[in-house]
Amino acid sequence: MLGYTAASRNAQNQIQHHAEINMLLGLRTTIYPVAELTKAKNWYEQVLGIKPYFDQPFYVGFSVGGFELGLIPDGVPGTSGPQALWGVQNVSEEFQRLVVLGATELEPVTEVGEGIKVAAVKDPFGNRLGIIENPHFKVSAVR
């Protein structure tokens, strides 16, 4: 029994060490597939108020608050699958602005508890674009 305990502890230490090296570090990039890369780039320039930092025929990347919103010309746009939420100061105002810019309502502004509000639109290219107003988000925790 003693040998099993020592072996078990050793295995747990190895797993913990491995997890520390390979743990998820947080959101880095969300990629949206689009059929018309130039149109999508122009629309997201309006939405974000910035030009992409990386602009090639195979990928367009925007730096958004330390994270990346990427566009690729391949794949199938859609509203299912992984759902990233992009932080905003006022979810209601941003939701309306996105609709004015050509997005369509997908999920209305909803308070989900503790002052956190979420919503989602479908961008003009068929992708889900989720937004979140989270007063508990700590920018200082971003790494």
N, C-alpha and C positions, 0 to 999 in steps of 0.2 A: 504494500500500500504506500509506503514511503517513497519508493521509486516512482510510482504513478503520480504522486503529488508533485515531486520535483520535476518530472517530465512535463506535467500539465502546466506548472508555473513557467517553465522554460518556453513552452509553446505559446502561452499567453503573452510573455514578454516579446517574443518574435513577432506575433501578430500586432501588438501595440506599436512596436518599432516600425513595422511595415506600414501600418495605418498612418503614423505620424509623417512618414515620407510621402505617401501616396494619397493623403486625404484630399477631399474636394476643398478648394480654396475659395469658392464663391463664384458668382456669375462673372463671366469674362466677356462672352460673346453670345448674341442671339442672331441666328441667320435666317433670313427670309428668302425663299425662292421666288423669282419673278420671271414672267415671260418677256417683258420689255425692260431691260436693265436701265436704259437711258431715262425712260419715263419714270421708273421707280426711283432712280437716283434724284431726279428733279423734284419729285413729290416729297421724298424724305429730306431733301435740302430745305424745303419750305417748312416741313413739320419741325425739324430740329434747329433751323436757323443757322446752320453751318454747312460748309463744303466737306466732302469726304477727305480723309487723310490718305486713303488708298483708293485709287481709281483705275482699274484695269478691266478689260473686256470679260475676265473670268470672275471678278470679285470687286465689290465696292464696299469700303469700310468707313464707318463714321465713329469717331470717338465721342461718347456720350457720358459725361460725368465719371470718367475713368473706366467705363465699360465700352463694349463695341456692339454696334448694330451693323450687321453685314447683309449684303444683298448678293445673291448668286443667280446667274441666268439659267440654271438648270433646276430640275426638280419640279414638283407639283405644289403650287400654293395651296394653303388650306388653313382651316381654323381648328383642327383637332391635333392631337399630339402634344409635345411639350409646350407649355404656355408660360412664357416669360412675362413679368410685369415690370414696366419701366416707371420709375418714381417721378411724381409730379408734385408741385406745391398745392394745386387746387384741382382735384380730379373733375369736378363739374365743369369748370371753365375750360380745361384742356379737352375734355370729352366734346364739348360744343365746338371748340376750335378745330378739332380733327374732322368732325362732321362737315363743317364749313369748307374745309380743304378737300373734301371729296370722299372721306371715309363713310361707311354706313354703320349704324348702330348694331352691335352684336350682343352686348350685355350692358344693361343700363347701370348707371351709378348706383352702387349698393354699399351701405355701411355694413361691415362684417364684424364689428365689435371693437371696443376700446379705441374709437376714433379713426379706425382704419377704413378707408373707402376704396373700392375697386370698380373698374369698368373695362369694357373692351369694345373695340371697333374692328371692322373688316377694312383693311386698307384697299385702295382701288385695284390692287393686284390679287386680291383674294385671301390674304393672310390675316390672321388674328393679331391685333396689336393691343396688348393689355397694358393698363396703367393703374398705378396705385398711389394713394396719398396715405403715407404711414408716418404719423408723428413720433413713432418709437424707433424709426430707422436711424442708426448711428453711422454717419459718414466716417467717423474716426475708426470704425471697425473694418472698413474696407481695406483689403490687402491685395 
